Amino acid sequence: MKTATLRKLQIPSRLAALLESLVTSQQWAHPGAPRLGDRADLPSVLQRLAVNALKTDGAWQAWSCYDGVRLFVAEMSLELSRERGQPALKIRYYNDQGKLQKYSHWTQLTDGEWQQIAV
């Protein structure tokens, strides 16, 4: 992918939309689970993670699920995006105590589907 295109995808609102698309498609948050869009609604440990995500040109999305708050943080991987020719994200998933539950890389295919990348 061209650098200019990738930079447009890094705009926080675009990155957040990609993250929401991924979380929804993988059903990491239960359908109908309330999305927490205000950082103040997060536990303090997750608030800090959300702030850090924004400071590093990332995006965050959170949902309130039966097992607590789930926070997802995304960063655009410019290297993987160029290599794949599609948007590629580095994803971190934290539980409501701020413990990292999963770290993975994903790319969005031309048909809009998401595929996990082994790196």
C-alpha positions in Angstrom: 0.0 0.0 0.0 1.1 3.5 -0.6 2.3 5.6 2.3 -0.4 8.3 1.7 -3.2 5.8 1.8 -1.8 4.2 5.0 -1.5 7.7 6.6 -5.2 8.3 5.9 -6.1 4.9 7.5 -4.1 6.0 10.6 -6.5 8.9 11.3 -7.9 7.9 14.7 -11.6 7.8 13.5 -10.7 5.5 10.5 -8.5 3.3 12.7 -11.3 3.0 15.3 -13.7 2.0 12.6 -11.3 -0.7 11.4 -10.9 -1.9 15.0 -14.7 -2.0 15.5 -15.1 -3.9 12.3 -12.5 -6.5 13.4 -13.9 -6.9 16.9 -17.5 -7.3 15.6 -16.5 -9.8 12.8 -14.5 -12.0 15.3 -17.3 -11.7 17.9 -14.8 -10.7 20.6 -17.5 -8.8 22.3 -20.9 -10.4 22.6 -23.6 -9.2 20.2 -25.6 -6.5 22.0 -22.9 -5.8 24.6 -22.8 -2.1 25.3 -19.9 -0.3 23.8 -18.1 2.1 26.1 -17.2 5.2 24.1 -16.3 7.5 26.9 -12.9 6.9 28.5 -14.4 8.0 31.9 -16.6 4.8 31.8 -13.5 2.6 31.9 -11.7 1.4 35.0 -8.7 3.6 35.8 -6.2 1.1 34.6 -7.9 0.8 31.2 -8.2 4.6 31.0 -4.4 4.8 31.1 -4.1 2.2 28.4 -6.6 4.2 26.3 -4.7 7.4 26.7 -1.4 5.6 25.8 -3.1 4.2 22.6 -4.0 7.7 21.5 -0.6 9.1 22.3 1.0 6.5 19.9 -1.4 7.2 17.0 -3.5 4.2 18.0 -7.2 3.7 18.7 -9.2 1.9 21.3 -12.7 0.4 21.6 -14.2 -1.1 24.8 -17.3 -3.2 25.5 -19.0 -4.2 28.8 -19.3 -7.9 28.7 -20.5 -10.6 31.2 -16.9 -11.0 32.4 -16.1 -7.3 32.8 -14.8 -4.6 30.4 -12.9 -5.7 27.4 -10.5 -3.1 25.9 -9.1 -3.5 22.4 -6.2 -1.3 21.2 -5.2 -1.1 17.6 -2.1 0.3 15.9 -1.6 0.4 12.1 1.3 -1.8 11.0 2.8 0.2 8.1 5.3 -2.5 7.3 2.7 -5.3 7.2 0.2 -3.1 5.3 2.7 -2.4 2.6 3.7 -6.0 2.4 0.1 -7.3 2.2 -1.3 -4.4 0.2 -4.2 -4.2 2.7 -4.7 -2.5 6.1 -2.9 -4.5 8.8 -3.4 -3.9 12.5 -1.6 -4.8 15.6 -4.2 -5.7 18.2 -4.0 -5.9 22.0 -6.9 -7.1 24.1 -7.0 -6.3 27.8 -9.3 -7.5 30.5 -10.8 -5.1 33.1 -7.8 -5.4 35.3 -5.5 -4.2 32.5 -3.9 -7.6 31.9 -3.0 -8.3 28.3 -5.1 -11.3 27.2 -4.1 -11.4 23.5 -1.7 -9.8 21.1 -2.2 -10.5 17.4 -1.8 -9.1 13.9 -4.7 -8.9 11.4 -5.3 -7.8 7.9 -8.5 -6.8 6.1 -8.9 -8.5 2.8 -10.4 -6.9 -0.3 -13.8 -8.4 0.4 -13.9 -6.8 3.9 -13.2 -10.0 5.8 -10.4 -10.1 8.4 -7.6 -12.7 8.5 -5.1 -13.2 11.2 -1.4 -12.8 10.2 1.3 -15.1 11.5 4.4 -13.0 12.2 
